[in-house]
Amino acid sequence: MKNRIHELRKARQISQEELAKLCGVSRQTINAIENNKYDPSLELVFSLATKLGILVDELFIYNKGR
């Protein structure tokens, strides 16, 4: 499963730093999530979705082949 946070953040013209502050995490955390190097907690997933104005389901792309 991959996430669409980078794409959604860019579309809203929000920097990693801005999104991090809105969600109460570091910029490095947002970067790691966007690069699929860190799995966010459920609480953070809900916060990201809220701050980006989308549903949680819209944050992720499911790989059907795996």
All heavy atoms as TSV, in Angstrom:
chain	resi	resn	atom	element	x	y	z
A	1	MET	N	N	0.852	-1.169	0.000
A	1	MET	CA	C	0.000	0.000	0.000
A	1	MET	C	C	0.902	1.237	0.000
A	1	MET	O	O	1.833	1.328	0.785
A	1	MET	CB	C	-0.897	-0.028	1.232
A	1	MET	CG	C	-1.770	1.150	1.356
A	1	MET	SD	S	-3.037	1.093	2.647
A	1	MET	CE	C	-2.488	-0.076	3.820
A	2	LYS	N	N	0.616	2.146	-0.894
A	2	LYS	CA	C	1.352	3.405	-0.962
A	2	LYS	C	C	0.416	4.531	-0.551
A	2	LYS	O	O	-0.799	4.385	-0.596
A	2	LYS	CB	C	1.841	3.640	-2.393
A	2	LYS	CG	C	2.904	2.642	-2.841
A	2	LYS	CD	C	3.275	2.837	-4.285
A	2	LYS	CE	C	3.994	4.147	-4.468
A	2	LYS	NZ	N	4.470	4.362	-5.833
A	3	ASN	N	N	0.996	5.650	-0.162
A	3	ASN	CA	C	0.153	6.782	0.203
A	3	ASN	C	C	0.255	7.878	-0.853
A	3	ASN	O	O	1.181	7.904	-1.651
A	3	ASN	CB	C	0.501	7.302	1.598
A	3	ASN	CG	C	1.836	7.993	1.647
A	3	ASN	OD1	O	2.001	9.065	1.082
A	3	ASN	ND2	N	2.804	7.386	2.319
A	4	ARG	N	N	-0.717	8.770	-0.827
A	4	ARG	CA	C	-0.797	9.869	-1.788
A	4	ARG	C	C	-0.556	11.218	-1.111
A	4	ARG	O	O	-0.907	12.261	-1.649
A	4	ARG	CB	C	-2.189	9.888	-2.418
A	4	ARG	CG	C	-2.549	8.619	-3.152
A	4	ARG	CD	C	-3.978	8.655	-3.700
A	4	ARG	NE	N	-4.179	9.827	-4.531
A	4	ARG	CZ	C	-5.280	10.601	-4.471
A	4	ARG	NH1	N	-6.249	10.331	-3.641
A	4	ARG	NH2	N	-5.394	11.654	-5.253
A	5	ILE	N	N	0.071	11.215	0.047
A	5	ILE	CA	C	0.216	12.443	0.822
A	5	ILE	C	C	0.989	13.507	0.058
A	5	ILE	O	O	0.583	14.664	0.007
A	5	ILE	CB	C	0.845	12.151	2.196
A	5	ILE	CG1	C	-0.120	11.273	2.999
A	5	ILE	CG2	C	1.154	13.445	2.942
A	5	ILE	CD1	C	0.462	10.700	4.249
A	6	HIS	N	N	2.083	13.125	-0.573
A	6	HIS	CA	C	2.884	14.093	-1.340
A	6	HIS	C	C	2.024	14.753	-2.422
A	6	HIS	O	O	1.984	15.985	-2.524
A	6	HIS	CB	C	4.102	13.403	-1.968
A	6	HIS	CG	C	4.906	14.305	-2.840
A	6	HIS	ND1	N	5.813	15.207	-2.326
A	6	HIS	CD2	C	4.928	14.471	-4.185
A	6	HIS	CE1	C	6.356	15.881	-3.327
A	6	HIS	NE2	N	5.836	15.445	-4.462
A	7	GLU	N	N	1.354	13.951	-3.200
A	7	GLU	CA	C	0.494	14.449	-4.287
A	7	GLU	C	C	-0.609	15.370	-3.759
A	7	GLU	O	O	-0.842	16.464	-4.298
A	7	GLU	CB	C	-0.108	13.226	-4.989
A	7	GLU	CG	C	-1.263	13.477	-5.897
A	7	GLU	CD	C	-1.976	12.182	-6.277
A	7	GLU	OE1	O	-1.402	11.081	-6.147
A	7	GLU	OE2	O	-3.130	12.296	-6.701
A	8	LEU	N	N	-1.270	14.957	-2.700
A	8	LEU	CA	C	-2.371	15.743	-2.136
A	8	LEU	C	C	-1.863	17.030	-1.489
A	8	LEU	O	O	-2.497	18.088	-1.616
A	8	LEU	CB	C	-3.127	14.896	-1.111
A	8	LEU	CG	C	-3.835	13.666	-1.694
A	8	LEU	CD1	C	-4.203	12.700	-0.584
A	8	LEU	CD2	C	-5.046	14.073	-2.508
A	9	ARG	N	N	-0.726	16.947	-0.830
A	9	ARG	CA	C	-0.133	18.127	-0.190
A	9	ARG	C	C	0.264	19.158	-1.245
A	9	ARG	O	O	-0.029	20.351	-1.110
A	9	ARG	CB	C	1.078	17.694	0.647
A	9	ARG	CG	C	1.804	18.815	1.342
A	9	ARG	CD	C	2.975	18.299	2.144
A	9	ARG	NE	N	3.978	17.585	1.364
A	9	ARG	CZ	C	4.861	18.189	0.546
A	9	ARG	NH1	N	4.860	19.502	0.403
A	9	ARG	NH2	N	5.753	17.469	-0.111
A	10	LYS	N	N	0.921	18.703	-2.301
A	10	LYS	CA	C	1.355	19.609	-3.381
A	10	LYS	C	C	0.163	20.265	-4.060
A	10	LYS	O	O	0.203	21.456	-4.384
A	10	LYS	CB	C	2.201	18.855	-4.410
A	10	LYS	CG	C	3.586	18.515	-3.934
A	10	LYS	CD	C	4.413	19.757	-3.833
A	10	LYS	CE	C	5.864	19.449	-3.615
A	10	LYS	NZ	N	6.679	20.644	-3.571
A	11	ALA	N	N	-0.895	19.505	-4.292
A	11	ALA	CA	C	-2.092	20.035	-4.940
A	11	ALA	C	C	-2.711	21.172	-4.124
A	11	ALA	O	O	-3.332	22.074	-4.680
A	11	ALA	CB	C	-3.114	18.926	-5.155
A	12	ARG	N	N	-2.500	21.125	-2.816
A	12	ARG	CA	C	-3.044	22.160	-1.927
A	12	ARG	C	C	-2.008	23.232	-1.588
A	12	ARG	O	O	-2.259	24.106	-0.786
A	12	ARG	CB	C	-3.577	21.501	-0.657
A	12	ARG	CG	C	-4.871	20.748	-0.923
A	12	ARG	CD	C	-5.118	19.667	0.080
A	12	ARG	NE	N	-6.358	18.956	-0.167
A	12	ARG	CZ	C	-6.541	18.037	-1.114
A	12	ARG	NH1	N	-5.553	17.706	-1.911
A	12	ARG	NH2	N	-7.700	17.439	-1.271
A	13	GLN	N	N	-0.846	23.117	-2.209
A	13	GLN	CA	C	0.253	24.068	-2.024
A	13	GLN	C	C	0.631	24.235	-0.547
A	13	GLN	O	O	0.783	25.341	-0.039
A	13	GLN	CB	C	-0.076	25.410	-2.665
A	13	GLN	CG	C	-0.305	25.301	-4.159
A	13	GLN	CD	C	-0.645	26.622	-4.801
A	13	GLN	OE1	O	-1.111	27.551	-4.146
A	13	GLN	NE2	N	-0.409	26.707	-6.097
A	14	ILE	N	N	0.775	23.091	0.114
A	14	ILE	CA	C	1.178	23.059	1.516
A	14	ILE	C	C	2.573	22.445	1.586
A	14	ILE	O	O	2.814	21.391	0.990
A	14	ILE	CB	C	0.198	22.219	2.363
A	14	ILE	CG1	C	-1.226	22.781	2.283
A	14	ILE	CG2	C	0.661	22.135	3.809
A	14	ILE	CD1	C	-2.267	21.893	2.935
A	15	SER	N	N	3.473	23.066	2.306
A	15	SER	CA	C	4.819	22.511	2.460
A	15	SER	C	C	4.801	21.384	3.486
A	15	SER	O	O	3.863	21.254	4.274
A	15	SER	CB	C	5.797	23.599	2.915
A	15	SER	OG	O	5.524	23.977	4.252
A	16	GLN	N	N	5.856	20.584	3.465
A	16	GLN	CA	C	5.984	19.532	4.475
A	16	GLN	C	C	5.997	20.151	5.864
A	16	GLN	O	O	5.391	19.619	6.792
A	16	GLN	CB	C	7.265	18.723	4.257
A	16	GLN	CG	C	7.218	17.778	3.094
A	16	GLN	CD	C	8.483	16.954	2.974
A	16	GLN	OE1	O	9.522	17.276	3.549
A	16	GLN	NE2	N	8.412	15.879	2.204
A	17	GLU	N	N	6.690	21.253	6.003
A	17	GLU	CA	C	6.778	21.935	7.295
A	17	GLU	C	C	5.398	22.382	7.780
A	17	GLU	O	O	5.047	22.202	8.956
A	17	GLU	CB	C	7.719	23.136	7.191
A	17	GLU	CG	C	7.977	23.838	8.497
A	17	GLU	CD	C	8.817	23.025	9.473
A	17	GLU	OE1	O	9.654	22.228	9.028
A	17	GLU	OE2	O	8.608	23.189	10.690
A	18	GLU	N	N	4.606	22.968	6.889
A	18	GLU	CA	C	3.265	23.428	7.258
A	18	GLU	C	C	2.379	22.264	7.687
A	18	GLU	O	O	1.687	22.346	8.706
A	18	GLU	CB	C	2.611	24.165	6.091
A	18	GLU	CG	C	3.250	25.502	5.768
A	18	GLU	CD	C	2.703	26.098	4.489
A	18	GLU	OE1	O	2.794	25.430	3.434
A	18	GLU	OE2	O	2.183	27.234	4.544
A	19	LEU	N	N	2.401	21.193	6.889
A	19	LEU	CA	C	1.577	20.033	7.225
A	19	LEU	C	C	2.026	19.412	8.545
A	19	LEU	O	O	1.199	19.019	9.369
A	19	LEU	CB	C	1.631	19.001	6.094
A	19	LEU	CG	C	0.736	17.780	6.258
A	19	LEU	CD1	C	-0.723	18.172	6.445
A	19	LEU	CD2	C	0.891	16.837	5.068
A	20	ALA	N	N	3.318	19.362	8.740
A	20	ALA	CA	C	3.856	18.820	9.992
A	20	ALA	C	C	3.353	19.617	11.189
A	20	ALA	O	O	2.910	19.036	12.191
A	20	ALA	CB	C	5.380	18.826	9.952
A	21	LYS	N	N	3.409	20.943	11.098
A	21	LYS	CA	C	2.937	21.787	12.203
A	21	LYS	C	C	1.451	21.586	12.458
A	21	LYS	O	O	1.017	21.519	13.607
A	21	LYS	CB	C	3.228	23.257	11.909
A	21	LYS	CG	C	4.687	23.613	12.074
A	21	LYS	CD	C	4.942	25.080	11.801
A	21	LYS	CE	C	6.429	25.382	11.925
A	21	LYS	NZ	N	6.732	26.780	11.633
A	22	LEU	N	N	0.669	21.493	11.381
A	22	LEU	CA	C	-0.767	21.277	11.520
A	22	LEU	C	C	-1.080	19.962	12.229
A	22	LEU	O	O	-2.059	19.866	12.970
A	22	LEU	CB	C	-1.449	21.283	10.145
A	22	LEU	CG	C	-1.526	22.621	9.414
A	22	LEU	CD1	C	-2.019	22.416	7.986
A	22	LEU	CD2	C	-2.469	23.572	10.160
A	23	CYS	N	N	-0.233	18.956	12.008
A	23	CYS	CA	C	-0.461	17.622	12.568
A	23	CYS	C	C	0.315	17.357	13.849
A	23	CYS	O	O	0.169	16.295	14.454
A	23	CYS	CB	C	-0.103	16.560	11.524
A	23	CYS	SG	S	-1.195	16.580	10.098
A	24	GLY	N	N	1.164	18.291	14.253
A	24	GLY	CA	C	1.911	18.135	15.492
A	24	GLY	C	C	3.054	17.135	15.409
A	24	GLY	O	O	3.353	16.450	16.397
A	25	VAL	N	N	3.663	17.027	14.223
A	25	VAL	CA	C	4.819	16.143	14.035
A	25	VAL	C	C	5.949	16.935	13.382
A	25	VAL	O	O	5.779	18.103	13.029
A	25	VAL	CB	C	4.461	14.906	13.166
A	25	VAL	CG1	C	3.409	14.049	13.858
A	25	VAL	CG2	C	3.993	15.308	11.784
A	26	SER	N	N	7.091	16.286	13.181
A	26	SER	CA	C	8.216	16.966	12.540
A	26	SER	C	C	8.118	16.891	11.013
A	26	SER	O	O	7.418	16.023	10.474
A	26	SER	CB	C	9.536	16.335	12.987
A	26	SER	OG	O	9.663	15.032	12.438
A	27	ARG	N	N	8.822	17.783	10.348
A	27	ARG	CA	C	8.888	17.747	8.890
A	27	ARG	C	C	9.481	16.430	8.424
A	27	ARG	O	O	9.064	15.856	7.424
A	27	ARG	CB	C	9.724	18.923	8.349
A	27	ARG	CG	C	9.728	18.980	6.816
A	27	ARG	CD	C	10.917	19.732	6.271
A	27	ARG	NE	N	12.188	19.214	6.705
A	27	ARG	CZ	C	12.789	18.123	6.200
A	27	ARG	NH1	N	12.227	17.425	5.254
A	27	ARG	NH2	N	13.962	17.744	6.667
A	28	GLN	N	N	10.451	15.911	9.177
A	28	GLN	CA	C	11.085	14.646	8.833
A	28	GLN	C	C	10.085	13.493	8.864
A	28	GLN	O	O	10.183	12.566	8.060
A	28	GLN	CB	C	12.261	14.357	9.777
A	28	GLN	CG	C	13.435	15.284	9.574
A	28	GLN	CD	C	13.332	16.596	10.358
A	28	GLN	OE1	O	12.295	16.941	10.914
A	28	GLN	NE2	N	14.427	17.339	10.400
A	29	THR	N	N	9.123	13.560	9.768
A	29	THR	CA	C	8.087	12.528	9.834
A	29	THR	C	C	7.240	12.557	8.570
A	29	THR	O	O	6.972	11.507	7.982
A	29	THR	CB	C	7.202	12.719	11.083
A	29	THR	OG1	O	8.013	12.575	12.251
A	29	THR	CG2	C	6.060	11.717	11.121
A	30	ILE	N	N	6.837	13.740	8.147
A	30	ILE	CA	C	6.047	13.861	6.912
A	30	ILE	C	C	6.853	13.339	5.727
A	30	ILE	O	O	6.343	12.583	4.890
A	30	ILE	CB	C	5.600	15.323	6.670
A	30	ILE	CG1	C	4.709	15.810	7.820
A	30	ILE	CG2	C	4.897	15.459	5.319
A	30	ILE	CD1	C	3.411	15.061	8.011
A	31	ASN	N	N	8.130	13.692	5.669
A	31	ASN	CA	C	8.988	13.226	4.587
A	31	ASN	C	C	9.076	11.702	4.588
A	31	ASN	O	O	8.955	11.064	3.534
A	31	ASN	CB	C	10.380	13.850	4.717
A	31	ASN	CG	C	11.285	13.443	3.599
A	31	ASN	OD1	O	11.940	12.408	3.661
A	31	ASN	ND2	N	11.336	14.264	2.560
A	32	ALA	N	N	9.284	11.113	5.741
A	32	ALA	CA	C	9.396	9.651	5.840
A	32	ALA	C	C	8.092	8.968	5.436
A	32	ALA	O	O	8.108	7.934	4.751
A	32	ALA	CB	C	9.798	9.249	7.255
A	33	ILE	N	N	6.963	9.535	5.815
A	33	ILE	CA	C	5.671	8.970	5.435
A	33	ILE	C	C	5.498	9.049	3.923
A	33	ILE	O	O	5.110	8.069	3.281
A	33	ILE	CB	C	4.513	9.695	6.161
A	33	ILE	CG1	C	4.578	9.441	7.659
A	33	ILE	CG2	C	3.169	9.242	5.595
A	33	ILE	CD1	C	3.667	10.347	8.467
A	34	GLU	N	N	5.786	10.211	3.355
A	34	GLU	CA	C	5.638	10.387	1.907
A	34	GLU	C	C	6.514	9.423	1.114
A	34	GLU	O	O	6.143	9.002	0.023
A	34	GLU	CB	C	5.988	11.827	1.502
A	34	GLU	CG	C	4.959	12.831	1.900
A	34	GLU	CD	C	5.256	14.241	1.428
A	34	GLU	OE1	O	6.331	14.485	0.840
A	34	GLU	OE2	O	4.396	15.111	1.642
A	35	ASN	N	N	7.661	9.077	1.665
A	35	ASN	CA	C	8.590	8.166	0.989
A	35	ASN	C	C	8.404	6.713	1.420
A	35	ASN	O	O	9.258	5.873	1.146
A	35	ASN	CB	C	10.030	8.626	1.234
A	35	ASN	CG	C	10.327	9.886	0.465
A	35	ASN	OD1	O	10.293	9.894	-0.765
A	35	ASN	ND2	N	10.599	10.970	1.171
A	36	ASN	N	N	7.279	6.431	2.070
A	36	ASN	CA	C	6.933	5.071	2.500
A	36	ASN	C	C	8.022	4.418	3.346
A	36	ASN	O	O	8.250	3.217	3.275
A	36	ASN	CB	C	6.572	4.201	1.292
A	36	ASN	CG	C	5.327	4.695	0.605
A	36	ASN	OD1	O	4.262	4.724	1.199
A	36	ASN	ND2	N	5.450	5.120	-0.640
A	37	LYS	N	N	8.679	5.238	4.182
A	37	LYS	CA	C	9.712	4.729	5.083
A	37	LYS	C	C	9.224	4.707	6.530
A	37	LYS	O	O	9.953	4.311	7.423
A	37	LYS	CB	C	10.976	5.580	4.974
A	37	LYS	CG	C	11.627	5.460	3.607
A	37	LYS	CD	C	12.904	6.220	3.529
A	37	LYS	CE	C	13.522	6.014	2.153
A	37	LYS	NZ	N	14.787	6.704	2.022
A	38	TYR	N	N	8.005	5.169	6.736
A	38	TYR	CA	C	7.437	5.216	8.078
A	38	TYR	C	C	5.934	5.024	7.974
A	38	TYR	O	O	5.282	5.667	7.144
A	38	TYR	CB	C	7.753	6.568	8.723
A	38	TYR	CG	C	7.138	6.783	10.086
A	38	TYR	CD1	C	7.680	6.174	11.208
A	38	TYR	CD2	C	6.027	7.592	10.245
A	38	TYR	CE1	C	7.118	6.369	12.467
A	38	TYR	CE2	C	5.456	7.796	11.493
A	38	TYR	CZ	C	6.004	7.184	12.597
A	38	TYR	OH	O	5.459	7.366	13.829
A	39	ASP	N	N	5.388	4.129	8.781
A	39	ASP	CA	C	3.948	3.912	8.817
A	39	ASP	C	C	3.360	4.761	9.938
A	39	ASP	O	O	3.671	4.525	11.114
A	39	ASP	CB	C	3.620	2.441	9.061
A	39	ASP	CG	C	4.001	1.562	7.887
A	39	ASP	OD1	O	3.928	2.038	6.738
A	39	ASP	OD2	O	4.371	0.391	8.118
A	40	PRO	N	N	2.527	5.727	9.586
A	40	PRO	CA	C	1.966	6.605	10.616
A	40	PRO	C	C	0.961	5.870	11.496
A	40	PRO	O	O	0.338	4.892	11.076
A	40	PRO	CB	C	1.271	7.699	9.795
A	40	PRO	CG	C	0.942	7.043	8.493
A	40	PRO	CD	C	2.050	6.059	8.245
A	41	SER	N	N	0.803	6.378	12.698
A	41	SER	CA	C	-0.214	5.833	13.605
A	41	SER	C	C	-1.593	6.149	13.038
A	41	SER	O	O	-1.760	7.032	12.192
A	41	SER	CB	C	-0.079	6.477	14.990
A	41	SER	OG	O	-0.418	7.857	14.911
A	42	LEU	N	N	-2.578	5.436	13.517
A	42	LEU	CA	C	-3.948	5.683	13.088
A	42	LEU	C	C	-4.365	7.115	13.421
A	42	LEU	O	O	-5.023	7.783	12.623
A	42	LEU	CB	C	-4.888	4.666	13.742
A	42	LEU	CG	C	-6.309	4.600	13.219
A	42	LEU	CD1	C	-6.340	4.390	11.714
A	42	LEU	CD2	C	-7.068	3.499	13.925
A	43	GLU	N	N	-3.958	7.581	14.576
A	43	GLU	CA	C	-4.265	8.961	14.986
A	43	GLU	C	C	-3.683	9.963	13.984
A	43	GLU	O	O	-4.353	10.914	13.583
A	43	GLU	CB	C	-3.700	9.220	16.383
A	43	GLU	CG	C	-3.952	10.619	16.888
A	43	GLU	CD	C	-3.352	10.852	18.269
A	43	GLU	OE1	O	-2.792	9.926	18.872
A	43	GLU	OE2	O	-3.458	12.001	18.740
A	44	LEU	N	N	-2.433	9.734	13.559
A	44	LEU	CA	C	-1.799	10.632	12.599
A	44	LEU	C	C	-2.459	10.533	11.233
A	44	LEU	O	O	-2.622	11.537	10.537
A	44	LEU	CB	C	-0.297	10.349	12.504
A	44	LEU	CG	C	0.510	11.248	11.565
A	44	LEU	CD1	C	0.249	12.734	11.810
A	44	LEU	CD2	C	1.990	10.923	11.683
A	45	VAL	N	N	-2.873	9.346	10.832
A	45	VAL	CA	C	-3.569	9.176	9.545
A	45	VAL	C	C	-4.847	10.011	9.534
A	45	VAL	O	O	-5.131	10.714	8.569
A	45	VAL	CB	C	-3.873	7.686	9.276
A	45	VAL	CG1	C	-4.844	7.527	8.118
A	45	VAL	CG2	C	-2.599	6.920	8.996
A	46	PHE	N	N	-5.613	9.951	10.620
A	46	PHE	CA	C	-6.843	10.739	10.697
A	46	PHE	C	C	-6.530	12.237	10.684
A	46	PHE	O	O	-7.235	13.023	10.047
A	46	PHE	CB	C	-7.658	10.367	11.937
A	46	PHE	CG	C	-8.504	9.141	11.733
A	46	PHE	CD1	C	-8.099	7.924	12.249
A	46	PHE	CD2	C	-9.681	9.205	11.010
A	46	PHE	CE1	C	-8.866	6.781	12.061
A	46	PHE	CE2	C	-10.462	8.074	10.808
A	46	PHE	CZ	C	-10.050	6.852	11.331
A	47	SER	N	N	-5.479	12.634	11.356
A	47	SER	CA	C	-5.080	14.040	11.373
A	47	SER	C	C	-4.669	14.503	9.977
A	47	SER	O	O	-5.084	15.574	9.528
A	47	SER	CB	C	-3.929	14.255	12.359
A	47	SER	OG	O	-3.559	15.600	12.393
A	48	LEU	N	N	-3.872	13.707	9.285
A	48	LEU	CA	C	-3.449	14.055	7.918
A	48	LEU	C	C	-4.667	14.207	6.999
A	48	LEU	O	O	-4.758	15.169	6.236
A	48	LEU	CB	C	-2.506	12.985	7.364
A	48	LEU	CG	C	-1.112	12.958	7.954
A	48	LEU	CD1	C	-0.416	11.642	7.622
A	48	LEU	CD2	C	-0.294	14.140	7.467
A	49	ALA	N	N	-5.586	13.259	7.073
A	49	ALA	CA	C	-6.776	13.321	6.233
A	49	ALA	C	C	-7.591	14.584	6.537
A	49	ALA	O	O	-8.020	15.289	5.610
A	49	ALA	CB	C	-7.632	12.071	6.427
A	50	THR	N	N	-7.756	14.882	7.803
A	50	THR	CA	C	-8.508	16.075	8.196
A	50	THR	C	C	-7.835	17.343	7.685
A	50	THR	O	O	-8.491	18.210	7.102
A	50	THR	CB	C	-8.652	16.139	9.729
A	50	THR	OG1	O	-9.354	14.977	10.169
A	50	THR	CG2	C	-9.389	17.385	10.167
A	51	LYS	N	N	-6.537	17.445	7.889
A	51	LYS	CA	C	-5.801	18.649	7.481
A	51	LYS	C	C	-5.768	18.806	5.965
A	51	LYS	O	O	-5.707	19.919	5.452
A	51	LYS	CB	C	-4.376	18.643	8.022
A	51	LYS	CG	C	-4.260	18.517	9.522
A	51	LYS	CD	C	-5.125	19.490	10.279
A	51	LYS	CE	C	-4.928	19.304	11.773
A	51	LYS	NZ	N	-5.995	19.770	12.588
A	52	LEU	N	N	-5.811	17.676	5.237
A	52	LEU	CA	C	-5.814	17.736	3.771
A	52	LEU	C	C	-7.239	17.814	3.210
A	52	LEU	O	O	-7.427	17.946	2.006
A	52	LEU	CB	C	-5.082	16.520	3.194
A	52	LEU	CG	C	-3.572	16.495	3.457
A	52	LEU	CD1	C	-2.993	15.134	3.084
A	52	LEU	CD2	C	-2.866	17.611	2.696
A	53	GLY	N	N	-8.234	17.720	4.085
A	53	GLY	CA	C	-9.631	17.862	3.674
A	53	GLY	C	C	-10.159	16.696	2.857
A	53	GLY	O	O	-10.967	16.894	1.944
A	54	ILE	N	N	-9.720	15.490	3.200
A	54	ILE	CA	C	-10.150	14.300	2.461
A	54	ILE	C	C	-10.533	13.188	3.429
A	54	ILE	O	O	-10.322	13.300	4.630
A	54	ILE	CB	C	-9.033	13.796	1.521
A	54	ILE	CG1	C	-7.791	13.445	2.325
A	54	ILE	CG2	C	-8.725	14.803	0.437
A	54	ILE	CD1	C	-6.757	12.684	1.545
A	55	LEU	N	N	-11.070	12.108	2.876
A	55	LEU	CA	C	-11.361	10.919	3.670
A	55	LEU	C	C	-10.092	10.095	3.814
A	55	LEU	O	O	-9.214	10.128	2.948
A	55	LEU	CB	C	-12.432	10.073	2.984
A	55	LEU	CG	C	-13.793	10.732	2.773
A	55	LEU	CD1	C	-14.687	9.840	1.926
A	55	LEU	CD2	C	-14.434	11.040	4.115
A	56	VAL	N	N	-10.009	9.329	4.879
A	56	VAL	CA	C	-8.834	8.489	5.123
A	56	VAL	C	C	-8.570	7.567	3.927
A	56	VAL	O	O	-7.421	7.392	3.520
A	56	VAL	CB	C	-8.994	7.675	6.423
A	56	VAL	CG1	C	-7.907	6.635	6.558
A	56	VAL	CG2	C	-9.004	8.599	7.632
A	57	ASP	N	N	-9.613	6.989	3.366
A	57	ASP	CA	C	-9.460	6.078	2.229
A	57	ASP	C	C	-8.764	6.725	1.039
A	57	ASP	O	O	-8.132	6.039	0.238
A	57	ASP	CB	C	-10.806	5.542	1.767
A	57	ASP	CG	C	-11.433	4.587	2.762
A	57	ASP	OD1	O	-10.753	4.216	3.735
A	57	ASP	OD2	O	-12.593	4.207	2.557
A	58	GLU	N	N	-8.891	8.033	0.910
A	58	GLU	CA	C	-8.294	8.741	-0.221
A	58	GLU	C	C	-6.788	8.950	-0.063
A	58	GLU	O	O	-6.124	9.349	-1.005
A	58	GLU	CB	C	-8.985	10.093	-0.410
A	58	GLU	CG	C	-10.450	9.965	-0.789
A	58	GLU	CD	C	-11.137	11.303	-0.843
A	58	GLU	OE1	O	-11.083	11.940	-1.910
A	58	GLU	OE2	O	-11.703	11.715	0.194
A	59	LEU	N	N	-6.254	8.676	1.110
A	59	LEU	CA	C	-4.817	8.848	1.352
A	59	LEU	C	C	-3.978	7.730	0.744
A	59	LEU	O	O	-2.792	7.903	0.529
A	59	LEU	CB	C	-4.522	8.867	2.860
A	59	LEU	CG	C	-4.750	10.157	3.610
A	59	LEU	CD1	C	-4.442	9.946	5.089
A	59	LEU	CD2	C	-3.916	11.276	3.059
A	60	PHE	N	N	-4.598	6.578	0.487
A	60	PHE	CA	C	-3.828	5.402	0.122
A	60	PHE	C	C	-4.181	4.839	-1.246
A	60	PHE	O	O	-5.306	4.938	-1.709
A	60	PHE	CB	C	-4.023	4.315	1.174
A	60	PHE	CG	C	-3.604	4.758	2.539
A	60	PHE	CD1	C	-4.537	5.196	3.459
A	60	PHE	CD2	C	-2.263	4.785	2.894
A	60	PHE	CE1	C	-4.160	5.628	4.719
A	60	PHE	CE2	C	-1.864	5.220	4.150
A	60	PHE	CZ	C	-2.812	5.642	5.062
A	61	ILE	N	N	-3.183	4.216	-1.866
A	61	ILE	CA	C	-3.342	3.485	-3.114
A	61	ILE	C	C	-3.068	2.027	-2.777
A	61	ILE	O	O	-1.984	1.704	-2.250
A	61	ILE	CB	C	-2.355	3.968	-4.192
A	61	ILE	CG1	C	-2.578	5.442	-4.504
A	61	ILE	CG2	C	-2.460	3.110	-5.445
A	61	ILE	CD1	C	-1.497	6.043	-5.379
A	62	TYR	N	N	-4.003	1.180	-3.052
A	62	TYR	CA	C	-3.833	-0.234	-2.741
A	62	TYR	C	C	-3.246	-0.960	-3.946
A	62	TYR	O	O	-3.748	-0.845	-5.059
A	62	TYR	CB	C	-5.185	-0.864	-2.356
A	62	TYR	CG	C	-5.769	-0.197	-1.144
A	62	TYR	CD1	C	-6.716	0.819	-1.268
A	62	TYR	CD2	C	-5.383	-0.573	0.118
A	62	TYR	CE1	C	-7.250	1.444	-0.143
A	62	TYR	CE2	C	-5.906	0.037	1.251
A	62	TYR	CZ	C	-6.836	1.037	1.100
A	62	TYR	OH	O	-7.350	1.657	2.212
A	63	ASN	N	N	-2.151	-1.698	-3.723
A	63	ASN	CA	C	-1.529	-2.498	-4.779
A	63	ASN	C	C	-2.233	-3.847	-4.838
A	63	ASN	O	O	-2.079	-4.668	-3.949
A	63	ASN	CB	C	-0.030	-2.708	-4.481
A	63	ASN	CG	C	0.729	-1.404	-4.478
A	63	ASN	OD1	O	0.331	-0.457	-5.139
A	63	ASN	ND2	N	1.820	-1.356	-3.745
A	64	LYS	N	N	-2.994	-4.060	-5.901
A	64	LYS	CA	C	-3.762	-5.295	-6.013
A	64	LYS	C	C	-2.890	-6.508	-6.310
A	64	LYS	O	O	-3.269	-7.613	-6.033
A	64	LYS	CB	C	-4.825	-5.143	-7.092
A	64	LYS	CG	C	-5.876	-4.128	-6.732
A	64	LYS	CD	C	-6.939	-4.026	-7.789
A	64	LYS	CE	C	-7.960	-2.982	-7.379
A	64	LYS	NZ	N	-9.038	-2.876	-8.334
A	65	GLY	N	N	-1.709	-6.278	-6.866
A	65	GLY	CA	C	-0.851	-7.387	-7.247
A	65	GLY	C	C	-0.052	-7.982	-6.099
A	65	GLY	O	O	0.658	-8.953	-6.276
A	66	ARG	N	N	-0.182	-7.423	-4.905
A	66	ARG	CA	C	0.635	-7.900	-3.777
A	66	ARG	C	C	-0.184	-8.593	-2.760
A	66	ARG	O	O	-1.197	-8.497	-2.404
A	66	ARG	CB	C	1.387	-6.732	-3.157
A	66	ARG	CG	C	2.423	-6.222	-4.126
A	66	ARG	CD	C	3.193	-5.114	-3.539
A	66	ARG	NE	N	4.007	-5.673	-2.444
A	66	ARG	CZ	C	4.862	-4.968	-1.760
A	66	ARG	NH1	N	5.050	-3.725	-2.033
A	66	ARG	NH2	N	5.559	-5.499	-0.784
